[in-house]
Amino acid sequence: MRQVLIYPGEDGYRVAGCTSLPGCISQGRTREEAIAYIREAIQGYIAALEGDHLPVPEERFEALLMAV
């Protein structure tokens, strides 16, 4: 299980990033498309690490939503 943040990009697309995998970011025209693409990106990222015999970072997160 991985935490993913989704937010609007400057170009009108939805950006999705996996916080526990540095640089693992994708985007889509819709929220659903962004989710599908980040799912593929996460799978590819982990497969690449495993293929290179590198450790896969564990998911460790603490989420906090603040109104400022």
DRENPA-3360 file (N, C-alpha, C; in nm, 2 decimals, always signed):
BEGIN
1 = MRQVLIYP = +0.09/-0.12/+0.00/+0.00/+0.00/+0.00/+0.09/+0.12/+0.00 ~ +0.06/+0.22/-0.08/+0.14/+0.34/-0.10/+0.05/+0.47/-0.08 ~ +0.10/+0.57/-0.02/+0.02/+0.69/-0.01/+0.05/+0.77/-0.14 ~ -0.05/+0.83/-0.20/-0.04/+0.91/-0.32/-0.11/+1.04/-0.29 ~ -0.04/+1.15/-0.33/-0.11/+1.28/-0.32/-0.15/+1.32/-0.46 ~ -0.27/+1.37/-0.48/-0.32/+1.42/-0.61/-0.36/+1.57/-0.59 ~ -0.31/+1.64/-0.69/-0.33/+1.79/-0.69/-0.34/+1.84/-0.83 ~ -0.41/+1.96/-0.85/-0.42/+2.01/-0.98/-0.28/+2.07/-1.03;
9 = GEDGYRVA = -0.25/+2.04/-1.15/-0.13/+2.09/-1.21/-0.16/+2.23/-1.28 ~ -0.05/+2.30/-1.31/-0.07/+2.43/-1.38/-0.13/+2.42/-1.51 ~ -0.12/+2.30/-1.58/-0.17/+2.29/-1.71/-0.32/+2.23/-1.72 ~ -0.38/+2.22/-1.60/-0.52/+2.17/-1.60/-0.52/+2.02/-1.57 ~ -0.41/+1.95/-1.58/-0.41/+1.81/-1.56/-0.41/+1.78/-1.41 ~ -0.43/+1.66/-1.36/-0.42/+1.62/-1.22/-0.28/+1.55/-1.21 ~ -0.21/+1.60/-1.11/-0.08/+1.54/-1.08/-0.09/+1.45/-0.97 ~ -0.02/+1.33/-0.98/-0.02/+1.23/-0.87/+0.12/+1.19/-0.84;
17 = GCTSLPGC = +0.16/+1.20/-0.71/+0.29/+1.16/-0.67/+0.29/+1.07/-0.55 ~ +0.38/+0.97/-0.55/+0.39/+0.88/-0.44/+0.50/+0.93/-0.35 ~ +0.47/+0.97/-0.23/+0.56/+1.04/-0.14/+0.67/+0.95/-0.09 ~ +0.65/+0.82/-0.08/+0.76/+0.73/-0.03/+0.86/+0.68/-0.14 ~ +0.83/+0.72/-0.27/+0.92/+0.68/-0.38/+0.96/+0.81/-0.45 ~ +1.08/+0.86/-0.41/+1.12/+0.99/-0.46/+1.12/+1.00/-0.61 ~ +1.06/+1.10/-0.67/+1.05/+1.12/-0.81/+0.95/+1.04/-0.88 ~ +0.87/+0.96/-0.81/+0.76/+0.88/-0.87/+0.64/+0.97/-0.88;
25 = ISQGRTRE = +0.62/+1.03/-1.00/+0.51/+1.12/-1.03/+0.45/+1.09/-1.16 ~ +0.32/+1.11/-1.17/+0.25/+1.10/-1.30/+0.14/+1.20/-1.31 ~ +0.07/+1.20/-1.42/-0.04/+1.30/-1.43/-0.14/+1.24/-1.53 ~ -0.26/+1.29/-1.52/-0.37/+1.25/-1.61/-0.47/+1.37/-1.63 ~ -0.55/+1.35/-1.73/-0.65/+1.46/-1.76/-0.76/+1.46/-1.65 ~ -0.78/+1.34/-1.59/-0.89/+1.33/-1.48/-0.82/+1.27/-1.36 ~ -0.89/+1.28/-1.25/-0.85/+1.21/-1.13/-0.83/+1.06/-1.15 ~ -0.93/+1.00/-1.21/-0.92/+0.86/-1.24/-0.80/+0.82/-1.33;
33 = EAIAYIRE = -0.78/+0.90/-1.43/-0.66/+0.87/-1.52/-0.53/+0.89/-1.44 ~ -0.52/+0.99/-1.36/-0.40/+1.01/-1.28/-0.38/+0.90/-1.19 ~ -0.48/+0.84/-1.13/-0.47/+0.73/-1.04/-0.42/+0.61/-1.11 ~ -0.48/+0.58/-1.23/-0.43/+0.47/-1.31/-0.29/+0.48/-1.35 ~ -0.24/+0.60/-1.39/-0.11/+0.62/-1.43/-0.01/+0.61/-1.32 ~ -0.04/+0.66/-1.20/+0.05/+0.66/-1.09/+0.06/+0.51/-1.04 ~ -0.05/+0.44/-1.05/-0.04/+0.29/-1.01/+0.06/+0.22/-1.10 ~ +0.06/+0.25/-1.23/+0.16/+0.19/-1.32/+0.30/+0.24/-1.29;
41 = AIQGYIAA = +0.31/+0.37/-1.26/+0.44/+0.43/-1.23/+0.50/+0.36/-1.10 ~ +0.42/+0.34/-1.00/+0.46/+0.28/-0.88/+0.51/+0.14/-0.90 ~ +0.43/+0.06/-0.98/+0.47/-0.08/-1.01/+0.60/-0.08/-1.09 ~ +0.62/+0.01/-1.19/+0.74/+0.01/-1.26/+0.86/+0.06/-1.18 ~ +0.84/+0.15/-1.09/+0.95/+0.20/-1.00/+1.00/+0.09/-0.91 ~ +0.90/+0.02/-0.85/+0.94/-0.10/-0.76/+1.01/-0.21/-0.84 ~ +0.96/-0.24/-0.96/+1.02/-0.34/-1.04/+1.16/-0.31/-1.08 ~ +1.18/-0.18/-1.11/+1.32/-0.13/-1.15/+1.41/-0.15/-1.03;
49 = LEGDHLPV = +1.37/-0.11/-0.91/+1.45/-0.13/-0.79/+1.49/-0.27/-0.77 ~ +1.38/-0.36/-0.77/+1.41/-0.50/-0.75/+1.50/-0.56/-0.86 ~ +1.48/-0.51/-0.98/+1.56/-0.56/-1.09/+1.71/-0.52/-1.07 ~ +1.73/-0.41/-1.01/+1.87/-0.37/-0.98/+1.92/-0.41/-0.84 ~ +1.84/-0.50/-0.78/+1.87/-0.55/-0.64/+1.89/-0.44/-0.54 ~ +1.81/-0.34/-0.55/+1.81/-0.22/-0.46/+1.70/-0.24/-0.36 ~ +1.71/-0.18/-0.24/+1.60/-0.19/-0.15/+1.48/-0.11/-0.19 ~ +1.36/-0.16/-0.16/+1.24/-0.08/-0.19/+1.20/-0.01/-0.06;
57 = PEERFEAL = +1.19/+0.12/-0.07/+1.16/+0.20/+0.05/+1.02/+0.15/+0.11 ~ +1.02/+0.14/+0.24/+0.89/+0.11/+0.30/+0.80/+0.23/+0.31 ~ +0.67/+0.21/+0.31/+0.58/+0.31/+0.32/+0.57/+0.36/+0.46 ~ +0.61/+0.48/+0.49/+0.60/+0.53/+0.63/+0.54/+0.67/+0.61 ~ +0.42/+0.70/+0.65/+0.37/+0.83/+0.64/+0.28/+0.87/+0.75 ~ +0.27/+1.00/+0.77/+0.18/+1.05/+0.86/+0.11/+1.17/+0.79 ~ -0.02/+1.16/+0.78/-0.09/+1.27/+0.70/-0.16/+1.36/+0.80 ~ -0.15/+1.49/+0.76/-0.21/+1.59/+0.84/-0.27/+1.70/+0.75;
65 = LMAV = -0.39/+1.73/+0.76/-0.46/+1.83/+0.68/-0.48/+1.95/+0.77 ~ -0.42/+2.07/+0.73/-0.43/+2.19/+0.81/-0.50/+2.30/+0.73 ~ -0.58/+2.37/+0.80/-0.64/+2.49/+0.75/-0.56/+2.61/+0.81 ~ -0.51/+2.69/+0.72/-0.42/+2.80/+0.76/-0.48/+2.93/+0.71;
% end
